[in-house]
């Protein structure tokens, strides 16, 4: 993990909190909005985590939240795929 990844999570957490949304709901909803993505795999060990995942299905993104998520995604470091990893 790099500091930039922790900073991205904190930024996204603040944006989600400001809208009264859970961080997990926003993250799952954003993944599902991506072209070519047909499902999201998530884990839940508590009922509230499952509730957050379900609420992602109905979450409406405003333009600002969409821009924040996209910007944070493109700031993350990219690493080459190690040969034989896939």
C-alpha positions in Angstrom: 0.0 0.0 0.0 1.1 3.5 -0.8 0.2 6.7 1.0 -1.7 7.9 -2.1 -4.0 4.9 -1.7 -4.8 5.8 1.9 -5.3 9.4 0.9 -7.7 8.3 -1.8 -9.8 6.3 0.7 -9.9 9.2 3.1 -11.0 11.6 0.4 -13.7 9.2 -0.7 -14.8 8.6 2.9 -15.2 12.4 3.4 -17.2 12.7 0.2 -19.5 9.7 1.1 -20.0 11.1 4.7 -20.9 14.5 3.3 -23.7 12.9 1.3 -24.8 10.5 4.1 -23.6 7.5 2.2 -21.4 4.6 3.3 -18.0 4.3 1.8 -18.7 0.7 0.8 -21.9 1.6 -1.0 -20.1 4.3 -3.0 -17.2 2.1 -3.9 -19.4 -0.8 -5.0 -21.8 1.5 -6.9 -18.9 3.1 -8.7 -17.5 -0.2 -9.8 -20.8 -1.3 -11.1 -21.1 1.9 -13.2 -17.9 1.1 -15.1 -18.3 0.1 -18.8 -17.9 -3.7 -19.2 -18.5 -4.5 -15.5 -21.4 -6.8 -15.0 -20.9 -7.7 -11.3 -18.9 -6.8 -8.3 -17.4 -9.3 -5.8 -17.6 -8.2 -2.2 -17.3 -9.9 1.2 -19.5 -9.3 4.2 -18.9 -10.6 7.7 -21.6 -8.4 9.4 -25.2 -7.5 8.4 -24.3 -3.8 8.1 -21.7 -4.7 5.4 -24.3 -6.6 3.5 -26.8 -3.7 3.8 -24.1 -1.3 2.4 -23.6 -3.6 -0.6 -27.4 -3.9 -1.3 -27.8 -0.1 -1.0 -25.2 0.3 -3.7 -27.6 -1.1 -6.2 -29.9 1.9 -5.8 -27.3 4.6 -5.2 -27.7 7.6 -7.5 -24.4 9.3 -8.4 -24.4 13.0 -8.9 -21.9 14.5 -11.3 -19.6 15.7 -8.5 -19.4 12.3 -6.8 -18.7 10.6 -10.2 -15.9 13.1 -10.9 -14.4 12.6 -7.5 -14.4 8.8 -7.9 -13.0 8.9 -11.4 -10.2 11.4 -10.4 -9.2 9.3 -7.4 -9.1 6.2 -9.5 -6.8 7.7 -12.1 -4.4 9.1 -9.5 -3.7 5.6 -8.1 -0.3 4.2 -9.2 -0.4 1.6 -12.0 1.9 -1.4 -11.8 2.7 -3.8 -14.6 1.2 -7.3 -14.3 3.8 -9.8 -13.3 4.3 -12.5 -15.9 2.4 -15.7 -15.0 0.2 -13.8 -12.5 -3.0 -14.1 -14.5 
